[in-house]
Amino acid sequence: MQTETPSVLELLSKGVSLEELARLAAQQLIALAMEAEITASMEPYQQIKTPDGRAAVVRNGYLPERTIISTAGPLTVKVPRNRSFVPSIKPFASALIPKYMRKTPNIEEALPLFYLGGLSNNDFIPAFEKLFGELPSGFSSALITRMKQIWQEEHRKWNRRPMHLARYCYLWVDGIHFNLRLDEGRLCVLVVMGATEDGKKELVAVARGYLESAESWLELLRDLKERGMPSPKLCIGDGALGFWKALGQVYPAAERQRCWVHKTANVLDKMPKTVQSSAKSLIHDINRAETEKDARDAYTRFQERYQAKYPKAVEALVKDESSLFMFYH
């Protein structure tokens, strides 16, 4: 059996911290979960016997104790094991605590977030010490360097993946801008999302660009085409002219539609806050309509209601009118 966990009263009498109490509770729950896990795995074989009358599967103690780093702190676990006397019955393998597991997936996910947040190799150590009270075993600046190299290589492979089978009905494009200014201009990240024929959304491309220029978008789209990506049916984006200019050169057959998120923001920006809520509701009636007729009816109602008092808002809405209803074609 695993080491008995002290009672809550014993822990409180020792002045245990809330974090330590949470860690011990998590440790105890994991032990209970693994007991339930191995019991369920052995249940189907309870009636099976070996030729000499022994049970086909029996409990066989625990694997060596190990420490797993988690967001609750270091957890000491002992994975139970069984013994099978029938070759066709595989020994128990915990899905909760897989073999060789040393840290939880959340910790793995935290590392790239820290990296993207701008932490240097040496900054990781105090960050983890702040989270866990001590430096988790196995973490070092050298490890972070190796992991960053792995991430960069994975990103390079992803950027070179073949695109012949990537058939997208829709592409959504946008540029995420940063305040950082370089000699070439203001840096931004170009992002492309795609919707497949079965409705699945996928991240298509992420690339560095400058001010969403036509040259930056042209380089990205040409790369996708050279890797075999067929022309999308419809592309959706904001009013940045760089993308539309590049699209005409690389995928001229693709239809175009203005992004309603950007369009809505542009329209509401030209109206006082007191009427923005009702105006936004009417815009939603346009872009969420089931049919083109319903969309155009709502479109007309918006113009009739706001043309006299807020002509600039109406002007922002009707700009690029031909592309607003492309979704229904």
ABEGO torsion letter per residue (X at the ends): XBBBBBBAAAAAAAGBBAAAAAAAAAAAAAAAAAAAAAAAAAAAAAABBBAAGBBABBBAEBBBBBBBBBAAEBBBBBBBBBBBABAABBBBBBAABBBGBABBAAAAAAAAAAAAAGBBAAAAAAAAAAAAGBBBBGBBAAAAAAAAAAAAAAAAAAAABBAAABBBABBBBBBBBBABBBAAEBBBBBBBBBBBAAGBBBBABBBBBBGGBAAAAAAAAAAAAAAGBBBBABBBBBABAAAAAAAAAABAABBBBBBAAAAAAAAAAABBAAAAAAAAAAAAAAAABABAAAAAAAAAAAAAAAAAABAAAAAAAABGAAAAAAAAX
